[in-house]
């Protein structure tokens, strides 16, 4: 078996993995990045990047110009259409960008920083020595040659089914957030020229949501996706396309009216959204980032921001551990502490939003107050968009602003 050595090996070349590898390579470490896919690869998602993610891509990573040149589109408005169809909206500085672009640009930036990338590499096993995680073993594209990548630190950025997270024994599923997303694209109507993204709640008050993006896909297509409980899997088995259209007609008639006269472009994809959190994201010589560490309902669209900021926090903790010569769990707990201080309040806010949007009465009550106050709407969207802290919602001036809408 061939063995290769590095300071850090990162599993998964999505936004979390590429960003972690990039930050560590810039700090001077020898980094290997592994992914089972061959790039460029597409991934079904809402194709939405929050203002906070856009700021990181511009200021911390430096790839925003390349993303815009590759087809990403700036958004200027976000809207939510509750069950009653009485919408509220506010300005934004978000971005619409297909994942095939986001992932390719970040991976290329990591390569440019000196990261060694192995595509089409399937990780099969995690190595441990003396109770410490010290590397991985797997096979390349041909599937015959066994290769071991040994490193002083292993980073799991391998998504919701993370092999490293399972090896660490830290995954805690969130049963109510086990869902399925159906994603496709439609040719945008000539009348669709605004740069906005809209989240629709079902008119029949069922448990679902539907996102409609700005034209940014291949040929200017629009991303249309619905997220439903995993219990709907039996209803869509063998008939996903029919289920998707039926669900749009029944639950989201406004969206169906918009897209039914347009051509569907490309296949309908389905992907599991398996909500979970982890007991901790750091272990001896190992950390988890992105969806491997925590995955929530995608309603607020903060996944890429969590991936990028989590990668930055992880890289800072790993760098500090290298400098101290201590990569033990105790040393790397600074990463867990940073996640609790900065990301946990955002996860909790997202969870609160999810509870509200899945309660028609609560959402209509909240929507009525937001429609009365442009300032309150903008503050909430800035917070969900990662440009304001959740704690800012509870400062005295903002509490007075909220009370004024009662």
Secondary structure, 3 states (H helix, E strand, C coil): CEEEEEEEEEECCCHHHHHHHHHHHHCCCCEEEECCCCCCCCCCCCCEECHHHHHHHHHHHCCHHHHHHHCCEECCEEEEECCCCCCEEEECCCEECCHHHHHHHHHHHHHHCCCEEECCCEEEEEEEECCEEEEEEEECCCCCCEEEEEEEEEEECCCCCCHHHHHHCCEEEEEEEEEEEEEEEEECCCCCCCCEEEEEECCCCCCEEEEECCCCCCCCEEEEEEEEEHHHHHHHCCCHHHHHHHHHHHHCHHHHHHHCCCCEEEEEEEEEEEEEEECCCEECCEEECHHHCCECCHHHCCHHHHHHHHHHHHHHHHHHHHHHCCCCHHHHHHHHHHHHHHHHHHHHHHHHHHHHHCCHHHHHHHHHHHHHCHHHHHHHHHHHCCCCCHHHHHCHHHHHHHHCCC
